[in-house]
Amino acid sequence: MDLQKEINKADGFKNLELLAKQVVEGFISGMHKSPFHGFSAEFAEHKIYNQGESTKHIDWKLYAKTDRLYTKRYDEETNLRCHIVLDNSTSMHYPESAGTTINNLNKIAFSVLASASLMYILKKQRDAVGLSIYSDNYDFYSPEKGSERHHQMLLAKLSESVLNKTFSKTTETYKYLHRIAEKIHRRSLIFVFTDMFQTSEDDEKIFEALRHLKFNKHEVVMFHVFDKSKELTFDFDNRPKRFVDIETGETIDLFPDTVKENYEKTVSQYFKNLKIRCGQYRIKYVEADINAGFNQILTTYMIERQKFV
């Protein structure tokens, strides 16, 4: 299926659920090459039968096809609680020139579509999902629920994040992560989408807040969202350019090649340090290059779910 055509039909991010469905179906169709080949849209409505359970809800038709015992899952069953945390600071709207097509996503659009895709799977598996969005304020919070109404409300909030650009100057990520941690009481799988580009606080405060998220035995995955070609390898042609800090408005005029080597060295070290610190605090660190597609996001979810449940 041509995902680009489906996105065009869906009118950008106004039908986020359709986009998420296409992402997930594309991922599942390629899973026969992965360790998760047993997962499919059909099995998403079932769970493996465990010895000693009632046989009342065994799906015998599925047993005839697969030679494995599965029981049907019902709406009131919730196996997992998941909370998605979305950084909607101004820097997440880079590149500003990016549209809402699959081949030209900025960081916030990538994070929103990744979040919606995770929500689509969670919905299929009858799991509860909550959402927090922050910029220079704690813009939105909703606890973990599993209803269709709740799902549609979260999709609407995610769509707003792409369609309505924020103009925050500073983002105190650590402050909002602490507040989110205080709200999530029951053990949950927490996904944080952020570019980790901050202007007002040091990294130590952020990691203290991430440690706070783990306080109630939550599992935390940080998806480090960035444009690898521009923000890591500084892949610009060597014509004079004006670079603008979209969070502070500061500008600098230069030839990219004059700073490329030092820039790459500094940023690579920063990213390396982030990964090391996450490892120290038992936070799973995942690179999320906005140009690399969504398979890494969804594969990480599958691995973490198997470990969590």
N, C-alpha and C positions, 0 to 999 in steps of 0.2 A: 504494500500500500504506500502511496506517495504522501509522506507526512507533510511536505511543503504544500501540496494541493489542498490537503485537509485543513491546514492552518489558514490558507487563503479563504476557503469556504467558511471557516469559523469566524471570519472578520476579526483578525488579530486575536487579542486576548479577551474578547467579549464572550467567547464560549470556551472557557478554560477547561471545563470537564471533557469536552470533545478532544481538545489537544492532549490532555493527560491520558485519555483512553488510547489515542494513537501511539503515544510514547510507550505506554506499558505493553500494548499489543505487539509493537515492533520489538521490544525487549524480549518478550516471551517467545516470539517466533524464532529468536536466535538462541534460545536457551538449551536446545539439544546439543550445543557445542560446549555447554558449561556444566559445572557440578550440580546444577539445579534443574536438570532436564525433567524431573518429575513434577515440577511446578507448571501449572497451566491455568488458563482462564476457567477451565472446568473444575480443576481441583481446588481452586480458590474458594469454592462453595462447600468444601468438605474438609474434614480433618482425619488423620490416620487413626484407625481403631486401636485402642489399647486393651490388652487382655484384662478381663475382669469387668469391663464396662458392659452396660446393657447392650444387647444386640438389637434392640427395638428399632434403632435408627440407621442400621447398616444399609448402605446403598448397594443392593445385590446386582443391579444392572451394571454399576461401575465395577463391581467385583468380577463380573463375567468378562469385562473388557480388559481389565488390568491384572487380574489374579491377585489383587491386594484389597484388604478390607478398609473401607472408609465409612465414616458416619456422616450424615448430613448435619450441617451446622445451622443453628437457628438465630434469629435476630437478637434474642436476649443474651446470647452467649458472647462474652468478650474475653479473648485470650491475652490481649496486649493493650497496654495504655501507652500512647505515643504523644509527645508534645513537640511541635515544630516551632523553632524560634527564627524569625526572619529579621535581619538587619536591613532597614530601609533608609539608611543614611544617604546623603547626597552622593557620596563616592560610589555607592552601589548602582547608580544610574549611568555609570561609564560603560562603554563609550556613549556619549550623548547623541552621536549620529546614528546609533543602532536603532533599528525598527523592531517590530515584533514578529519577524519571520524567523523560522527555525535556523536559517543560515546567517542571521544577523541579530543575535540576541545580546543585550547588555547584561550586566551582572544581576540586576534585580529581576529582569524577565527570565533569565536562566533559573534563578533561585525559585521564583514563583512557579514556573512550569515543573521544576523538579519536585517542589513541595506538593503540587497538585497531583503529580504522578504517584508519589508515595501515598497520598490520601486515597487515591483511586484503589490501590492495592489494599490498603487498610480497610477501606469500605467493603471490598469484596470478601475480606477475611473476617468481617464483623468485629473489627477492633475499634477501640475508642481513640479519637484524636483530638488534641487541643492545639491552639495556635496563639503565639505572641508575636507582635510586630512592634519594633521600636525604631525611632530615628533620633531627634533631639528630645523626644518625649516617649513615654510608654504609650504608644498609639492604640494598641488593641490587645486584649487578652480574652481568651475563651477557654474554659476548662475542657477536659477530655470527655467527649460524648460520642455516641455511635449512631445517632438518628440521621435520617435523610435530610430533615430540615436543618440540622446543625451542619451537615456536610455542605449544603448549598450556601449557607451563610458564610462559612469559611472560604469557599471558592470566591464568593463576591468580594470578601475583604482582600484576598490575594490579588484578584483582578485590579482592584483599586490601587494597589501598590505599584503596579506597572503603569496604569493609565494616568495616575495623578502623581506627578513628580514632586518630591519633597525639596525644600530649599534650606535645610538645616545647615548651620555653620559648624557646630561641634556636636559630637556624639559621645556621650558618656556610657559606653557599652557596659562597663562593669556595674554601673548603678542599676541598669535595667535587668541584667542577668541576676543580680542579687534579689531583685523584686520578683522575678520569675521563679527563682528557686524557692522563695518563701510561699508561693502560691501552689506549687506542685507537691502534694503531700504523699500520695500513693506512688509506689515504685513505678517508674515509667522509662521508656526509651526516648531520649531527647536528641533531636537533630537541630543543630545550630548552623544556619547559613549566614556567613559573614565574610567580608573581604579582609578583615583585621587591619584596615587602614584607619587609624585613629589619630586625632589631633590634640586631644586634651588630657589623655591619661597614659600612664606608663603600662607596660605589658604586665607587670607584677600584679596590678590591681585587677586586670582582666582575668588572669589565671586564678587569683583568689576567688573571683566570682564563679569561674568555671568549676573550681573545687567545691564551692557552695552548692552547685547544681548536683553534685554527686553525693551530697550529704545523706539523703534518704535512700541510698543504694540505687539511685538512678544510673543508667548507662548513658553516657554522653558521647555523641559523635559530632565533631566539628567539620563541616564541609567548608574548606577554605576556598572561597569563590574568587577567581581572578581571570583576567585576560592574559594568558601565558605569553603570547607573542608580543604584546605591548608592555604589560606591567612587570614581566619577569625578564624577558630577553631584549626588551627595548628595540623592537624591530620596526624602525622608522627609516625612511630614505633620508639621505644626508642633505636635504635642503633646509634652509633656515626656517625654524618653527617657533611658534609661541605656545608654551605649555602653561595651562591654567589649572591651579588647584581648585577643583570644583567645590571643595568644602570651605576654603578660606577666601577664594577669589584672587589669591596672589598669582602673579605671572612671571615668567622668565623666558627670554628670547635666546635661542642658541642653535648651533648645528648639532644634531643628535650624536654624531660620531665623537664629538669632543667629550662627552660624558658617558658614552655607552659602556665602556669597560668598567669604570668605577661604579656606575649604576648597577650593572649586572652583579658585580661582586658584592655590593652592599645588600641588594635585595635578596640575592641567593642566600646570603648568610642569615638575613632576617627570617626567611622562610624556613631555613634549616633549624634555626633556634626555636621557632614555633613548633615544629614537629618534635624536637627533643623535649620541650617543656610539656607538650601534650602527653608524650610517652611517660614522663615522670609522674604526671598526675592521673595516669590511666584513663586518659581521654583519647578516643580514637580520632586520629587526624587523617583527613582525606582531601587530597588535592582535587579541586573541582574547576577545571579549565572550561570556560564557557564555550570554547570552540571544539570541545572533545565529545560532545553528546552526553547522554544521560545514563549509559550503561553502568558507569562506575558508581553512580548514585544508587541505582536500583540493586546492583550486585552487593554493595555495602549493606543495604537494608536487609537483603536475604540472609547474609552472613550474620548480621547482628541479631536478627529475629531468631534464628536458630539457636544462638547462644543465650538469648534472653529468656525465651519461653521455657 
